[in-house]
């Protein structure tokens, strides 16, 4: 029974901390655009970073033999 005197205030305190952090996220606009991120990830074009192939010594030799320019 004595445990409840410790556990109940701790549970209420944790609930209040959770409620306060939820209210803070509402105030800062965390939930304003719920569909935007989902749409952006699906419908963005190939506008991401361009991946360049790194040249190793063996590919540089092949490229030079074929007559292509080195970067």
N, CA and C of each residue as an Amber inpcrd file, in Angstrom:
protein
   213
   0.8160000  -1.1960000   0.0000000   0.0000000   0.0000000   0.0000000
   0.8600000   1.2590000   0.0000000   1.9890000   1.1900000   0.6730000
   2.8580000   2.3610000   0.7350000   3.4560000   2.6840000  -0.6330000
   3.5340000   1.6590000  -1.4980000   4.0720000   1.8770000  -2.8410000
   3.2000000   2.8270000  -3.6530000   1.9070000   2.8080000  -3.4140000
   1.0080000   3.6880000  -4.1600000   1.2780000   5.1580000  -3.8690000
   1.7810000   5.4560000  -2.6910000   2.0980000   6.8450000  -2.3630000
   3.2800000   7.3580000  -3.1920000   4.0750000   6.4370000  -3.7070000
   5.1860000   6.8220000  -4.5800000   4.8170000   6.7110000  -6.0490000
   4.0930000   5.6620000  -6.4000000   3.8060000   5.3930000  -7.8050000
   2.7650000   6.3400000  -8.3970000   1.7410000   6.6860000  -7.6440000
   0.6860000   7.5560000  -8.1700000   1.2240000   8.9520000  -8.4900000
   1.9760000   9.6040000  -7.6150000   2.5190000  10.9200000  -7.9920000
   3.5030000  10.8420000  -9.1680000   4.2730000   9.7630000  -9.2410000
   5.1870000   9.6030000 -10.3690000   4.4030000   9.4460000 -11.6630000
   3.3390000   8.6560000 -11.6470000   2.5180000   8.4640000 -12.8440000
   1.8290000   9.7620000 -13.2510000   1.3180000  10.5010000 -12.2830000
   0.6790000  11.7880000 -12.5900000   1.7110000  12.7670000 -13.1480000
   2.8970000  12.7870000 -12.5670000   3.9590000  13.6660000 -13.0650000
   4.3700000  13.3180000 -14.4850000   4.4970000  12.0310000 -14.7850000
   4.8510000  11.6170000 -16.1460000   3.7450000  11.9780000 -17.1290000
   2.5050000  11.8410000 -16.7060000   1.3890000  12.2280000 -17.5610000
   1.3790000  13.7190000 -17.8420000   1.6790000  14.5210000 -16.8280000
   1.7270000  15.9710000 -17.0160000   2.8860000  16.3810000 -17.9260000
   4.0110000  15.6920000 -17.8100000   5.1420000  15.9820000 -18.6990000
   4.7700000  15.6400000 -20.1380000   4.1110000  14.5110000 -20.3490000
   3.6710000  14.1320000 -21.6910000   2.6590000  15.1110000 -22.2540000
   1.7200000  15.5350000 -21.4290000   0.7220000  16.5070000 -21.8680000
   1.3700000  17.8510000 -22.1960000   2.3130000  18.2740000 -21.3710000
   2.9970000  19.5460000 -21.6230000   3.8010000  19.4860000 -22.9180000
   4.4680000  18.3690000 -23.1770000   5.2400000  18.2790000 -24.4200000
   4.3200000  18.1980000 -25.6330000   3.1670000  17.5510000 -25.5050000
   2.2020000  17.5260000 -26.6010000   1.6610000  18.9200000 -26.8800000
   1.3410000  19.6690000 -25.8410000   0.8500000  21.0330000 -26.0280000
   1.9310000  21.9170000 -26.6470000   3.2020000  21.6900000 -26.2880000
   4.2970000  22.4580000 -26.8650000   4.4220000  22.1820000 -28.3590000
   4.2660000  20.9050000 -28.7690000   4.3460000  20.5880000 -30.1970000
   3.1740000  21.1930000 -30.9550000   2.0010000  21.2430000 -30.3550000
   0.8630000  21.8970000 -31.0040000   1.1250000  23.3860000 -31.1920000
   1.6780000  24.0140000 -30.1670000   1.9470000  25.4510000 -30.2180000
   2.9960000  25.7850000 -31.2820000   3.9670000  24.9060000 -31.4890000
   5.0440000  25.1660000 -32.4440000   4.7340000  24.6890000 -33.8500000
   3.5260000  24.2130000 -34.1070000   3.1180000  23.8690000 -35.4620000
   3.6500000  22.5480000 -35.9780000   3.9240000  21.6140000 -35.1030000
   4.4610000  20.3260000 -35.5270000   3.4650000  19.5490000 -36.3820000
   2.1900000  19.7300000 -36.1600000   1.1680000  18.9420000 -36.8490000
   0.4130000  19.7500000 -37.9020000   0.9650000  20.8560000 -38.3640000
   0.2610000  21.7030000 -39.3260000   0.1260000  21.0540000 -40.6950000
   1.1680000  20.4170000 -41.1910000   1.1600000  19.8580000 -42.5410000
   1.4270000  18.3590000 -42.4700000   0.3810000  17.5900000 -42.2310000
   0.5530000  16.1440000 -42.0980000   0.7030000  15.4510000 -43.4430000
   0.0900000  15.9850000 -44.4820000   0.1350000  15.3480000 -45.7950000
   1.3380000  15.7870000 -46.6210000   1.9340000  16.8990000 -46.2940000
   3.0060000  17.4510000 -47.1110000   4.2070000  16.5350000 -47.2390000
   4.6790000  16.0020000 -46.1330000   5.8570000  15.1380000 -46.1830000
   5.5570000  13.8520000 -46.9400000   4.3660000  13.3160000 -46.7670000
   4.0030000  12.0890000 -47.4810000   3.9230000  12.3340000 -48.9790000
   3.4030000  13.4810000 -49.3830000   3.3130000  13.7950000 -50.8020000
   4.6810000  14.1160000 -51.3960000   5.5100000  14.8200000 -50.6450000
   6.8320000  15.1850000 -51.1630000   7.6870000  13.9620000 -51.4240000
   7.6390000  12.9840000 -50.5440000   8.4900000  11.8120000 -50.7310000
   8.0100000  10.9660000 -51.9030000   6.7250000  11.0080000 -52.2150000
   6.2080000  10.2050000 -53.3200000   6.3550000  10.8890000 -54.6640000
   6.1860000  12.2020000 -54.7120000   6.0770000  12.8800000 -55.9870000
   7.2440000  13.7900000 -56.3260000   8.3260000  13.7500000 -55.5740000
   9.4950000  14.5190000 -55.9640000  10.1580000  13.8330000 -57.1380000
  10.6660000  14.6400000 -58.0280000  11.3680000  14.0850000 -59.1760000
  12.7530000  13.6190000 -58.7830000  13.5880000  13.5000000 -59.7440000
  14.9630000  13.1010000 -59.4860000  15.8090000  14.3250000 -59.1640000
  15.3660000  15.0950000 -58.2190000  16.0470000  16.3220000 -57.8500000
  17.0180000  16.1150000 -56.7070000  17.2730000  14.8750000 -56.3650000
  18.1780000  14.5820000 -55.2680000  19.6220000  14.8220000 -55.6680000
  20.5200000  14.5400000 -54.7750000  21.9270000  14.7500000 -55.0930000
  22.3850000  13.7950000 -56.1880000  23.2000000  14.3120000 -57.0590000
  23.7080000  13.5010000 -58.1560000  24.8600000  12.6660000 -57.6220000
  24.7420000  11.3750000 -57.8110000  25.8000000  10.4860000 -57.3620000
  26.8320000  10.3460000 -58.4730000  28.0480000  10.6420000 -58.1480000
  29.1140000  10.5280000 -59.1270000  29.8930000   9.2510000 -58.8600000
  30.3290000   8.6300000 -59.9200000  31.1550000   7.4420000 -59.7650000
  32.5690000   7.8840000 -59.4260000  33.1110000   7.2550000 -58.4250000
  34.4880000   7.5460000 -58.0630000  35.4110000   6.6950000 -58.9190000
  36.4320000   7.3180000 -59.4020000  37.3600000   6.6140000 -60.2740000
  38.4430000   5.9600000 -59.4390000  38.6270000   4.7140000 -59.6810000
  39.7330000   3.9950000 -59.0710000  40.8610000   3.9550000 -60.0840000
  42.0420000   3.6200000 -59.6770000  43.1440000   3.5740000 -60.6440000
  42.8690000   2.6450000 -61.8280000  42.1950000   1.5260000 -61.5920000
  41.9470000   0.6040000 -62.7040000  40.9300000   1.1880000 -63.6870000
  39.9090000   1.8910000 -63.2090000  38.9440000   2.4930000 -64.1290000
  39.5330000   3.7040000 -64.8220000  40.4590000   4.4050000 -64.1700000
  41.1070000   5.5460000 -64.8090000  41.9750000   5.0800000 -65.9680000
  42.6330000   3.9540000 -65.8030000  43.4670000   3.4170000 -66.8820000
  42.5930000   3.0130000 -68.0620000  41.4510000   2.3540000 -67.7710000
  40.5300000   1.9580000 -68.8410000  39.9760000   3.1830000 -69.5600000
  39.6020000   4.2110000 -68.7870000  39.0300000   5.4120000 -69.3900000
  40.0630000   6.1330000 -70.2440000  41.3000000   6.1870000 -69.7790000
  42.3470000   6.8350000 -70.5610000  42.6480000   6.0460000 -71.8280000
  42.5620000   4.7270000 -71.7350000  42.8140000   3.8960000 -72.9070000
  41.7160000   4.0830000 -73.9460000  40.4780000   4.3410000 -73.4730000
  39.3610000   4.5360000 -74.3920000  39.3160000   5.9650000 -74.9170000
  40.0820000   6.8480000 -74.3370000  40.1450000   8.2160000 -74.8250000
  39.1740000   9.1650000 -74.1640000  38.5720000   8.8060000 -73.0510000
  37.6500000   9.7280000 -72.3790000  38.4290000  10.6430000 -71.4550000
  37.7980000  11.7430000 -71.1040000  38.4540000  12.7280000 -70.2580000
  38.3420000  12.3210000 -68.8060000  39.3060000  12.6950000 -68.0060000
  39.2390000  12.4450000 -66.5720000  38.6420000  13.6640000 -65.8940000
  37.9420000  13.4920000 -64.7460000  37.2850000  14.6350000 -64.1020000
  38.2240000  15.6090000 -63.4910000
